[in-house]
Every structure is written in structure tokens, then in C-alpha cells.
Amino acid sequence: MSEHNARTRRRGEELINAIHTAVLEEVAEVGVARLTMDGIGKRAATPRTTLYRRWSDPIEVLLDALYHLHPVEEPTPGADDLRGDLVRALRLMVDWALSPAGRAVASILTDPKGSPRVSQALFEQVFANRGGTFTSTVLRHYAERGHFPAELLTPVVADIGEALVTKRLIDTGTPPNDADLEAIVDQAILPAIGLGPRPAS
């Protein structure tokens, strides 16, 4: 099949997925500051005019890809396994951090030439709209059902798990294992909301 036919036959979700994959690969290679519609289009084997029909600039393409590829925790419907749900939420974060989308986010947040506008848009248009930090959906779910006082769910508490996972990734360059995630939940998150023993000082 010719490249031209490949282009013309892709439609709808298949085309969008190809473009999303292309923009993540492109930003990983060239960084945010050098991201262009031309580069995305060439990598996706898609005319630049096709991109402009849906997005106004390459940053919009990137943010759209990150939004659609950002996982959201799904707490146990019966709200009867807070510890397990928190561990699963952190495992979801680890899997995401190692994915193309997670690596693209790391590029945005660590690119010295990146625009603060892009970082702000990332938090406002992706993270906030997809539930915030990786444990906040779980914690809100359980707080709303009376498992712990809602006033204990402060922004700091909501960030504890994500911050410790990120620190582990930065410090060691390796993803935390299940035992590490369980320790974060048992020694940091649960004590912060008044559940479980606090770690020995």
C-alpha cells in the first residue's frame, strides 16, 4: 500500500491515535520548545493541514494526547479496600510514568527551554481535569463515604504518595516495587489521614 493510500484510509479514532503517538515520540526526541506541526505531521504520515483542522498549534496536539492517555483511578465501588486502592493507584502512576505519555510529561516539566505556560496548561487541562494526583480520586472517594474526616485531605496529603514515588524514580532511576508502594501507603498516606500506626521515629 502506498503512503498516500495509507494516509487517505485512516479516519477517526485510528488517525487521532496515530497523531497522539507521533506527538509523544516527537516531544521525547526534540523537546517542547522545538515541537512543530511539521514534525508531528511527518512522524504521523499525516498532512499538516489535517492537524490544523483540529488543533491550532503543536502544544494543543500534545496536551490533547496527554489528556486522553492520562489514567484515572477507579476506587472499589463498595469503598471497602482503601489500602488496596491506594496501592493500586500508585502502581497505576508507576506504569504511567514509564509510558510514552509519562515520559513526555517529564520532558515538559524538566525542559529548561520549556514555557511556563505549557506547564501551567498541563496542570490545568490534563491533571486537574483527570482527577488530580494519582491517589486523590481514591482519597476523596473514601472521605466522602466517612472513612476518615474530609478535612484531613489537604493538598499536601493528596500529594504525598505521588511525591514519594517521584522521588524514588529520580533518586534510583528504577520504579518502586509493590513492597515500596505498600510502605508509602502504610507509613505515609494512611497515618496522614489518621489511619494505621505512624512509623517509628
Buried (B, 14 or more C-beta within 10 A) or exposed (E): EEEEEEBEEBEEEEBBBBBBBBBBBBBEEEBBEEBEBEBBBBBBBBEEEBBEEEBEEBBBBBBBBBBEBBBEBEBBEEBEBBBBBBBBBBBBBBEBBEBBBBBBBBBBEEBEEBEEEBBEBBEEBBBEEBBBBBBBBBBBBBBEEEBBEEEEBEEEBBBBBBBBBBEBBEEEEEBBEEEBBBBBBBBBBBBBBEBBEEEEE
